[in-house]
Amino acid sequence: MQDFLLRERQGVISERLRLNGRVLAAELALEFGVSEDTVRRDLREMAKAGLCERVYGGALPVSPAHESLAQRIGFAADRKQALAQAAAKQIAAGSCVFFDAGSTNLAIANALPAELELTAATNAPAIAVALIDKPAVNVILIGGMVDRQTGGALGAKALRDMEQISPDLCILGACGIDLEAGITVFGFEDAEFKRFAASRSKKVLAAVTSEKFSTAAPHSILPVAHCECLVVEHNADPAILAGYRERGCRTVIAEKTN
């Protein structure tokens, strides 16, 4: 009977996460007529099973962005292209820009105008190849062991290389983004490298597809207040964007795709 009640509660929680994007332990405890400790245990079990991501006070849906780079490149390509066009306009001529590994950031690299002069650093070989075709771009490739999941070099060598660069702008990759959880990713070493790259940069920009909002991955990179510019899709929820603006994020809305 106890197992049935547990499965029933978890079924309701999963549905709430799907519909609302966030659940609070205190509210669920009142609804189920159980203690908050019981709900927290439920959430811990669900998190272990990969059904949610625990955050302070409750849980968020798991970010959908857990495929390999090759798989992600083919997902929502037209939407990423729209984000890329909007993000490319935020890059100043003559600046030094770090391009973090990621399929959307690869689209941004491809979207740069051929005549735009800048110094571009990246830990992603695919992005370096895209940038090398831009005659006005000087390319710095950060080395190290390339992680197949992210498509970027990570670890001690990558961190040492990054230490030699002070970018004007860091174009950061993200698996999930939430007002409370911040910007998150799945890999521990990926999060470590991203945090360091952001800390070396004067400003941070993230271009995020709509399904990543109000989701989380296990490892935190930075609070949303530390992301100066957020490039979003045309259909991003205005109420959600207002919360990001309140935390100091400038939001840039991409054009609608045909």
C-alpha positions as CSV (number, residue, x, y, z in Angstrom):
1,M,0.0,0.0,0.0
2,Q,2.8,2.4,0.9
3,D,4.6,1.7,-2.4
4,F,1.3,2.4,-4.3
5,L,0.9,5.7,-2.5
6,L,4.5,6.6,-3.3
7,R,4.0,5.8,-7.0
8,E,0.7,7.7,-7.0
9,R,2.4,10.8,-5.5
10,Q,5.3,10.6,-7.9
11,G,2.9,10.3,-10.8
12,V,1.2,13.5,-9.7
13,I,4.5,15.2,-9.2
14,S,5.7,14.2,-12.7
15,E,2.5,15.6,-14.2
16,R,2.9,18.9,-12.2
17,L,6.4,19.2,-13.5
18,R,5.3,18.7,-17.0
19,L,2.5,21.3,-16.7
20,N,4.0,23.9,-14.4
21,G,7.7,23.6,-14.8
22,R,8.4,23.6,-11.0
23,V,7.0,22.1,-7.9
24,L,7.4,23.2,-4.3
25,A,7.8,20.7,-1.5
26,A,5.6,22.7,1.0
27,E,2.7,22.9,-1.5
28,L,2.9,19.2,-2.3
29,A,3.0,18.3,1.3
30,L,-0.3,20.2,1.9
31,E,-1.9,18.7,-1.1
32,F,-0.9,15.1,-0.3
33,G,-1.5,15.4,3.5
34,V,2.0,14.2,4.2
35,S,5.1,15.9,5.8
36,E,7.6,17.9,3.8
37,D,10.2,15.3,4.7
38,T,8.1,12.7,2.9
39,V,7.8,14.9,-0.2
40,R,11.5,15.6,-0.1
41,R,12.2,11.8,0.0
42,D,9.9,11.4,-3.0
43,L,11.8,14.1,-4.9
44,R,15.2,12.5,-4.0
45,E,14.0,9.1,-5.4
46,M,12.7,10.8,-8.5
47,A,16.0,12.7,-9.0
48,K,17.9,9.4,-8.7
49,A,15.8,8.0,-11.4
50,G,16.4,11.0,-13.6
51,L,12.8,12.2,-13.4
52,C,13.4,15.6,-12.0
53,E,16.2,17.9,-10.8
54,R,16.1,18.9,-7.1
55,V,16.5,22.6,-6.3
56,Y,16.0,24.5,-3.1
57,G,12.5,24.1,-1.9
58,G,11.3,21.7,-4.5
59,A,12.2,20.4,-8.0
60,L,12.4,21.3,-11.7
61,P,12.0,19.2,-14.8
62,V,15.2,17.7,-16.2
63,S,16.7,19.7,-19.0
64,P,16.1,18.0,-22.4
65,A,19.6,18.9,-23.7
66,H,21.4,15.7,-22.8
67,E,22.2,14.3,-26.3
68,S,25.6,14.3,-28.0
69,L,26.7,17.3,-29.9
70,A,26.0,15.5,-33.2
71,Q,22.5,14.9,-32.2
72,R,21.9,18.4,-30.9
73,I,23.2,20.0,-34.1
74,G,20.3,18.5,-36.0
75,F,17.7,19.5,-33.4
76,A,15.6,22.7,-34.0
77,A,18.2,23.9,-36.5
78,D,16.0,26.7,-37.8
79,R,15.3,28.0,-34.3
80,K,18.9,28.0,-33.4
81,Q,19.7,29.8,-36.6
82,A,17.3,32.6,-35.6
83,L,19.0,32.8,-32.2
84,A,22.4,32.9,-33.9
85,Q,21.4,35.8,-36.1
86,A,20.3,37.8,-33.1
87,A,23.3,36.8,-31.0
88,A,25.8,37.7,-33.8
89,K,24.5,41.3,-33.7
90,Q,25.6,41.6,-30.1
91,I,29.3,41.0,-30.9
92,A,31.4,44.1,-31.3
93,A,34.0,44.5,-34.0
94,G,37.5,44.3,-32.6
95,S,36.5,42.4,-29.5
96,C,37.9,39.2,-28.1
97,V,35.1,36.6,-27.8
98,F,35.1,33.1,-26.2
99,F,32.7,30.6,-27.9
100,D,31.8,27.8,-25.5
101,A,31.1,24.4,-26.9
102,G,27.5,23.8,-28.0
103,S,25.2,23.5,-31.0
104,T,23.7,26.9,-30.7
105,N,27.1,28.5,-30.3
106,L,28.2,26.7,-33.4
107,A,25.3,28.3,-35.2
108,I,26.4,31.7,-33.9
109,A,29.9,31.2,-35.2
110,N,28.5,30.3,-38.6
111,A,26.3,33.4,-38.5
112,L,29.1,35.9,-38.1
113,P,29.4,38.4,-41.0
114,A,32.5,37.6,-43.1
115,E,33.8,41.1,-42.6
116,L,33.5,41.2,-38.8
117,E,37.0,41.6,-37.3
118,L,37.6,39.9,-33.9
119,T,39.7,37.5,-32.0
120,A,37.8,34.3,-31.2
121,A,38.7,31.6,-28.7
122,T,37.0,28.3,-28.4
123,N,37.4,24.9,-26.8
124,A,35.3,23.3,-29.5
125,P,37.1,22.0,-32.6
126,A,33.8,22.2,-34.7
127,I,33.5,25.9,-33.8
128,A,37.1,26.6,-34.6
129,V,36.6,25.0,-38.1
130,A,33.6,27.3,-38.6
131,L,35.5,30.4,-37.5
132,I,38.6,29.6,-39.6
133,D,36.5,30.2,-42.7
134,K,35.9,33.8,-41.6
135,P,38.8,35.8,-43.1
136,A,38.6,38.6,-40.5
137,V,38.6,36.4,-37.4
138,N,41.8,35.3,-35.6
139,V,41.1,31.9,-34.0
140,I,42.6,30.6,-30.7
141,L,41.8,26.9,-30.2
142,I,41.9,25.9,-26.5
143,G,43.4,22.4,-26.2
144,G,42.9,19.3,-24.0
145,M,40.9,16.1,-24.1
146,V,37.8,16.6,-26.1
147,D,34.6,15.5,-24.4
148,R,32.4,13.6,-26.9
149,Q,29.2,14.7,-25.2
150,T,29.8,18.4,-25.3
151,G,32.2,18.6,-28.2
152,G,34.6,20.7,-26.2
153,A,38.0,20.3,-24.6
154,L,37.8,20.1,-20.8
155,G,40.2,19.4,-17.9
156,A,43.5,20.8,-16.7
157,K,45.0,21.7,-20.1
158,A,41.8,23.5,-21.2
159,L,41.7,25.4,-17.9
160,R,45.4,26.4,-18.3
161,D,44.8,27.6,-21.8
162,M,41.7,29.6,-20.7
163,E,43.8,31.3,-18.0
164,Q,45.8,33.0,-20.7
165,I,42.8,34.8,-22.2
166,S,40.6,37.6,-21.0
167,P,37.7,37.8,-23.4
168,D,35.4,40.8,-23.7
169,L,32.5,38.4,-24.1
170,C,31.8,34.8,-23.2
171,I,29.2,33.1,-25.3
172,L,28.1,30.5,-22.8
173,G,26.4,27.1,-23.5
174,A,23.6,26.0,-21.2
175,C,21.6,22.8,-20.7
176,G,19.0,24.4,-18.4
177,I,18.2,27.8,-17.2
178,D,15.9,28.9,-14.3
179,L,15.6,32.0,-12.2
180,E,16.5,30.2,-9.0
181,A,18.7,27.4,-10.2
182,G,20.6,29.6,-12.6
183,I,22.4,28.3,-15.7
184,T,23.2,24.6,-15.4
185,V,24.8,21.7,-17.3
186,F,25.0,17.9,-17.0
187,G,28.8,17.4,-16.8
188,F,30.9,18.2,-13.7
189,E,34.1,19.1,-15.7
190,D,32.0,21.0,-18.2
191,A,30.5,23.1,-15.4
192,E,34.0,23.7,-14.0
193,F,35.3,24.9,-17.3
194,K,32.3,27.1,-18.1
195,R,32.5,28.8,-14.7
196,F,36.2,29.6,-15.2
197,A,35.6,30.9,-18.8
198,A,32.8,33.1,-17.5
199,S,35.0,34.4,-14.6
200,R,37.7,35.3,-17.1
201,S,35.3,37.3,-19.3
202,K,34.0,40.9,-18.9
203,K,30.5,39.9,-20.0
204,V,28.5,36.8,-20.5
205,L,25.9,36.1,-23.2
206,A,23.7,33.0,-23.5
207,A,21.4,32.0,-26.4
208,V,18.8,29.6,-25.1
209,T,16.0,27.7,-26.9
210,S,12.6,27.9,-25.2
211,E,12.5,24.3,-24.0
212,K,15.5,24.9,-21.7
213,F,13.7,27.5,-19.6
214,S,12.5,26.5,-16.2
215,T,14.6,23.3,-16.4
216,A,17.8,22.3,-14.6
217,A,20.8,20.0,-15.0
218,P,22.9,18.7,-12.0
219,H,25.8,21.2,-12.1
220,S,25.5,24.9,-11.7
221,I,27.6,27.4,-13.7
222,L,26.4,30.8,-12.5
223,P,23.3,32.7,-11.3
224,V,21.2,34.4,-14.0
225,A,22.2,37.8,-12.6
226,H,25.7,37.2,-13.8
227,C,24.5,36.7,-17.4
228,E,24.4,40.2,-18.9
229,C,22.6,39.3,-22.1
230,L,20.1,36.5,-22.8
231,V,19.1,35.8,-26.4
232,V,15.7,34.1,-26.6
233,E,13.2,32.9,-29.2
234,H,10.4,35.0,-30.5
235,N,7.8,33.0,-28.5
236,A,9.6,33.2,-25.1
237,D,7.1,33.8,-22.2
238,P,7.0,37.6,-21.4
239,A,6.3,36.9,-17.8
240,I,9.3,34.7,-17.5
241,L,11.5,37.2,-19.3
242,A,10.4,39.9,-16.9
243,G,11.9,37.9,-14.1
244,Y,15.3,37.8,-15.9
245,R,15.2,41.5,-16.5
246,E,14.6,42.1,-12.8
247,R,17.8,40.3,-12.1
248,G,19.8,42.5,-14.5
249,C,19.7,40.4,-17.7
250,R,19.2,42.3,-20.9
251,T,17.0,40.1,-23.2
252,V,17.3,40.1,-27.0
253,I,14.4,38.5,-28.8
254,A,15.2,36.6,-32.0
255,E,13.0,37.0,-35.1
256,K,10.3,34.4,-35.8
257,T,11.4,31.6,-38.2
258,N,9.4,30.9,-41.4
